[in-house]
Amino acid sequence: MAILVHGHRGARARLPENTIPGFEYAIDAGVDAIELDVAVTRDDVLVLSHDPVLAFGAIRGVTLRELRAEKAGVSIPTLDEVLELAPRGSFEFNIEAKIFAEQPEYTPSPEKFARLALDSIQAHRLESRCVLLSFDFRILHAMKAIAPEIRLSALYEGGSEDFVSVARRGGARIVSPEKSLVTFEKVGAAHEAGLQVVVWTANTRAEWDALISAGVDAIVTDDPGALIGYLKKSGED
């Protein structure tokens, strides 16, 4: 089985994360998917940022115009601008919604967040190429309610829960665990349940080898070009 390569926030080992140049680098390297983090401005524009709070304050507290003024010299793309990269290949977009149940002031409601994301996806006619992922399963359920055709991925980073249970809680057909949680047995059980296992974030050959042996479907990495080269050399592409 070929293992897919997902560029974490583009190719953050090579270029600034969540930027157009970083995504272009990953695309040119041949990734199967680019992973990106999405926050929401005060005027309800989806923008790329791993952190909901930057040096000047919460992204949700400023408009897109104010955000770009605050970040002069640093380009923060919108989700629409990233989706415009679609004609460059057949890669997919893994869109992580940065939403936090314990900090509702940082985002709109899960329902509104899901609608904003869906509007962008539909505007670019990329329903078949986009996956919505989150640690906050409220938004996964919100998306499933309005657009069951959008694939969902349940992010998971702690505890001993099996992957099948995690995916079921999220209403997802993809489970995305942190690499240290992965075992051959957990991956096998997920596959028996018809789930895909997409693991984050592995950057060394030892980590890649362990995940290959576990039988995962895809690996998220900061250096997608290096992983693609390693898989080709190993005959796993």
N, C-alpha and C positions, 0 to 999 in steps of 0.2 A: 504494500500500500504506500503510495506517495504521501509524504508528509508536507503539509502546506506551511508556508512561511508568511508570518504577519509582521509588518514593520511597526514597532512600538513607537507611537507618537511620530511616525515617519521613520527616521533613522537617527535616533538621538545620540548614538555613539559617534556619528559622523557630522551631523548638522543640528542646529537648534531645533528643539522639539516643537511639534504642532505648528510648523511653518510650511509655507508652500515649497521652498527649496528642499526642505527635508522630505516632504512627500514625493517630490519629483525625483529625488535621489533614490528613494525606495522603489518607486515605480520603474525607473530605468534599470534598477538592479534585478527586477523581475519578481517582485513580491506577488503573492496571491491575494493579499489584503493589506490595507493601511489602517492602523488603529489610531483613533483620534479622540480627544477629550472635549466635551462641549459644555459651556456655561451659557447663561442667559443674561443679557443686559437689561437695564430698566425699561428700554423701549422694545423689549421682546425680540431681540436679534440673537440668534445662536452664534456664539463666537468660540474660538478654540483656546482653551486654557485648562491645564491640569488642576490648577488651584482656583477656588472660587473667590479667594481674597488675595489681592496683589498689594504692592507697597502703599498705594494710595487708598485702599479700602476694597469693599466688596464689588465685584463686577456687576452684581445685580443692582447696585446703587447708582450706576452711571449709564448714560446712553452710549451707543456705539461711537458717536462723534466724540464724546468726552473721554471714552476709553482710549481712543486712538490719539487724542491730544495728550493724555497722561503718559502714554507709552510712546511718545515721539522717538523715532529712530528704531523702534522695535515693531515689526509688523505682526499684528494679531489678525489672522484671517477669519472671515465668517464661514459658517458651514457651507453656505451657498458657494463661496469662492473655492472651497476644497472640492465640492461635488462637481464643479466645472472641469476638474481634471479627468473626469470619466472617459472622455474620448481618447485618452492616452493609452488605454489598454482595457483588459477585461477583468482587472483586479476588483476586489470588493472593498466596501467601506465599513469598518467596524466602528460604530459611533457609540462612545461611552458617555452616558448622561451623568454629569457630576451633580447629583442631587442627594440631599442628606436629610433623613427624617428628623434628626435631632437639631437641625439648623435650617428651619423652613424659610428664614429670611434671605437665604442665599439663592433661592430659586423660586419660580412659580410653582403652582401645585403640580403633582405628577401628571394629572390629566392635561393641564395646559402645556406642560413641557413636552409631553408625548405628541400633542397636536401640532406644536411648533415644529418638532422634528419631522413629523409626517408631512407637513406642508412643504418643507424643503425637499424632502425625498421625492414627493410626488411631482413637484415643480420641475425636477430634473429627470423624471421618469426612471428612477433608479430603484424602484421597489424590490426588484429581483437581485440587486447587487448590494443591498444595505442590511446590516445586522445592528440591532439596538442592544447594547449591553449595559449593565449597571450592577452595583452592589446593593442598590436600593430597589427591591423587587416591586415596589409600588408602581414604578414607571413601566416596568415590563407588563404588568397586568393592565395598566392604563392603555398601553399601545395595543395589546392583544384585543382589548375591547373595541377599539376603533379601526384596527387594521390587522386582522389575523394573518394576513399574508406576509407581514414583516417578520423576519426571523428574529428570535430573541436569544440572548446569551446571559446566563446567570453567573456573575462574577462571585468568587469565593476565596477567602484568604485565611480562614482560621477554623479551629475545631476539628472534630473527628467525624462529622457527618459524611455519609457516603454521597457520591456524586449524583446518583439517581434521585435521592431525596432533595438535594440542593436544586436540581433542575425542576423537579415537581413543584417545589415551593415558589420558584420563579415563573412557572408556567412556560418554561423554555425547553427547546430541543437541543440546545447547546449549553454545556457547562464549561466554565473557564476558571479553573482553580490555580492558585499559586503553586509554583513548581515543586516546592517541598512537600506538598500534600499528595503528590501523584505516586500511585503504585500500579503495578501490572494488574492486580486484582480489581482495583477500583475502576480502572479504565475498561477492563473486560466486562464488568458488570454494567457500566454505562453503555457500552456498545450493544450488549444483549438487550438493553432497554430501548435501543434505537436512538441513542444520543451521540452527539459529537463531543469530543474533548479537546478544547483549545487551551493550551497552558501558557502561563506568563510567569516571569519574564526571564528567559534563559539566554545567557550570553557567552558561556564557555563550552568548549568541546566536551568536557566531562558532563555538564548538564545536558547538552544535546544528546549525548550517547545514552544517558539514563532515560530520557524521554522517548527516544527512538525505541529502546528496549521495552518500554512500558506500552508501546503501541498507540501513542496519542495521534490525533488527527492533524493537529497544527501546533506550531510553536511560535509564540510571540517573542521577538527579540529586538534589542536596541541596534543590532548590526546585521540587518537582513542580508546584505550582500555577502558577508562572511558565512552566514548560515547556508545560504543558497549554494555557495561554492563548496562548502563542507558536505552537504547532502549529495551534490553531484559526484564528488570524489568518492563518497561512501556508497554510491549506488542507491541512495534512498529517495532521489528526486522523482 
